[in-house]
Amino acid sequence: MRLDPAFDELVPQDAQLEKLSDGFTFIEGPLWRPSGVLWFSDVVGNVVRQWSPDGKVTEILNPGGYDGKGNLPAGGYNGPNGMTADKDGAVLLCQHGFRRITRISKDMKITTVVDKFEGKRLNSPNDVVYRSDGSFYFTDPPYGLAKGDSDPAKELKFNGVFRMAKGKLQVVIKDLSRPNGIAFSPDQKTLYIGNSDEKNRIWMAYDVADNGTVSNGRLLADVTAEKDAGVPDGMKVDEKGNLWASGPGGIWVFSQAGKHLGTIKMPQVPANCNWGDDWKSLYITAQTGLYRIKLAVAGEKQLYQ
């Protein structure tokens, strides 16, 4: 769906959406790795997988976000979710069931990076992004808890956005009902958050100060009234500062000024996206399928890749 001529400069008229693989449960968190493969999570399947350009899909981590112990129901949103690379080439992984963010080293050793705030367990970390000062930010909705906000295991009274810097965890946003996707503008002066509440489907933008705090929260777009299925979920930015965000019916593309330029319509509801290979390829995780589309603009490279 092309709404603005600027969209044609980003998505060629002849661009084709490719289905690369299918048959998963609910996939998320795509991350391109320096070895030329794509990692992605299956939140319900509880597995982290790898897709390679020859079409082969293999398991990287199983179980990926929960070990099956405790009172979480099988088939719930208990597995792994968003991930990003750190400066050493390791991967930070959000794990719903374990209610933590872990670090997967190059030799696949797993260590806990953060799992509590002021002595209370996190809800279920969902997505994570680094900032150039070495800090990282993550969202913490209650999707990994069987009863959500009313779950007796929920220890925090809010669903927050957090900043981890030099071993200290601070909450930077706590008034969103379902903070989910997260991304920085290329200059890192703006933080974007997707709120995936069916009753309040919105994208928000915030100013980021040099010390990492955020302020001036403002509405970027409200799609609550959209008829297409899907919620504001994972998102990334391109080198020009345009935002590519999973939402109702497909990937919504916004200019840096917040104008909706167009939407890449999807056959399945997308959950997340990320850049890979030549960095003009956008990989999209959508329910049971993994997709790719070749674009005319390069993605903003992650700080640590």
C-alpha positions, -999 to 999 in steps of 0.1 A, spaced: 0 0 0 17 31 -13 6 64 3 34 87 -5 59 91 -34 87 87 -9 77 51 -4 88 43 -40 123 55 -31 124 28 -4 103 -1 -17 108 -6 -55 76 -10 -75 88 -45 -85 98 -56 -51 87 -92 -43 80 -106 -9 96 -140 -6 87 -168 18 119 -184 30 106 -210 54 74 -220 71 59 -244 96 69 -227 129 47 -218 158 51 -180 165 84 -166 154 101 -134 165 134 -116 170 153 -120 137 190 -112 140 216 -113 112 249 -128 123 284 -121 109 287 -156 97 260 -149 71 230 -166 88 199 -154 104 189 -163 140 152 -161 150 131 -171 180 100 -192 182 82 -178 212 56 -206 215 79 -234 202 105 -224 228 134 -227 203 160 -203 188 167 -213 152 191 -204 124 183 -199 88 211 -201 62 210 -188 26 209 -224 13 175 -227 29 185 -249 58 170 -243 92 187 -257 123 181 -254 161 205 -231 180 190 -233 214 164 -257 228 148 -250 252 151 -213 242 133 -194 269 119 -218 295 129 -252 309 94 -266 315 97 -264 352 71 -244 372 35 -236 365 36 -222 330 13 -239 305 28 -257 276 22 -239 243 22 -205 259 43 -175 251 71 -188 273 100 -191 249 127 -167 236 119 -134 219 139 -103 209 177 -104 206 206 -82 197 244 -85 194 268 -70 220 302 -55 214 320 -89 218 299 -106 191 278 -124 217 239 -122 217 216 -107 243 184 -128 243 150 -120 259 136 -151 276 99 -150 286 96 -181 308 129 -174 326 118 -137 329 153 -125 321 178 -113 295 207 -137 290 239 -135 271 249 -162 246 286 -162 241 303 -173 209 308 -208 224 271 -209 233 277 -204 270 246 -188 286 247 -163 315 220 -142 331 225 -105 325 194 -91 343 163 -107 358 152 -84 387 144 -48 393 148 -36 429 146 -71 441 115 -80 422 114 -104 392 109 -89 358 77 -98 339 90 -113 306 115 -92 287 104 -89 251 127 -68 230 161 -52 234 184 -26 218 218 -12 225 228 25 226 263 37 217 272 45 253 272 8 260 238 7 277 209 -13 265 171 -7 267 144 -34 268 107 -37 271 90 -59 298 53 -67 291 36 -96 309 31 -119 279 52 -147 294 29 -148 325 -1 -172 320 -27 -146 334 -9 -115 323 -13 -85 347 -35 -106 370 -10 -135 373 -1 -141 409 35 -146 399 37 -110 386 59 -90 410 61 -56 393 31 -33 394 38 -19 359 50 -30 325 81 -10 319 108 0 296 142 -3 313 178 9 308 207 -11 319 240 9 322 272 -1 340 254 -28 359 226 -6 371 190 -11 361 166 19 359 130 22 346 126 49 320 90 44 310 63 29 331 29 42 318 25 19 288 1 -10 290 21 -34 267 55 -20 257 68 -43 230 90 -33 200 119 -9 206 143 10 184 165 42 183 167 67 156 201 68 138 212 98 159 199 80 191 181 111 201 147 95 197 134 62 212 105 44 196 82 20 214 54 -1 200 25 -7 224 9 -40 215 -23 -37 235 -53 -47 213 -73 -19 230 -46 7 225 -25 -1 194 -1 28 192 35 38 185 52 63 207 83 84 204 105 98 232 134 123 235 166 107 248 190 128 268 227 124 268 225 107 302 201 81 288 169 93 304 138 97 282 111 124 282 85 141 261 66 110 252 44 117 222 21 97 199 36 87 166 6 68 153 -26 52 166 -39 22 147 -64 10 172 -93 14 148 -76 -6 120 -96 -36 108 -65 -57 99 -52 -81 125 -19 -73 142 -5 -49 168 25 -26 169 53 -50 176 90 -53 166 106 -25 146 139 -12 130 151 19 113 169 25 80 199 47 74 177 76 65 158 74 98 126 59 85 109 35 109 99 0 97 74 -13 122 53 -45 124 17 -36 127 -19 -44 115 -17 -61 81 20 -57 75 51 -36 79 43 0 84 68 25 71 71 60 88 93 89 79 115 104 106 89 131 109 63 105 117 44 105 84 30 71 73 45 65 39 31 31 31 27 -5 43 42 -37 30 12 -60 31 18 -95 45 0 -128 41 6 -134 78 6 -110 107 42 -98 112 58 -97 146 93 -83 139 118 -75 112 155 -68 108 181 -61 81 205 -87 67 230 -99 41 235 -69 17 218 -47 43 191 -38 18 172 -71 26 145 -69 52 138 -102 70 104 -105 85 91 -130 111 53 -135 107 35 -161 127 45 -194 112 66 -180 83 100 -163 76 99 -137 48 123 -114 30 120 -84 7 147 -66 -12 146 -28 -7 162 3 -23 174 17 11 199 3 35 191 -5 71 207 12 100 234 -12 111 232 -23 147 259 -10 169 274 -44 175 270 -69 147 
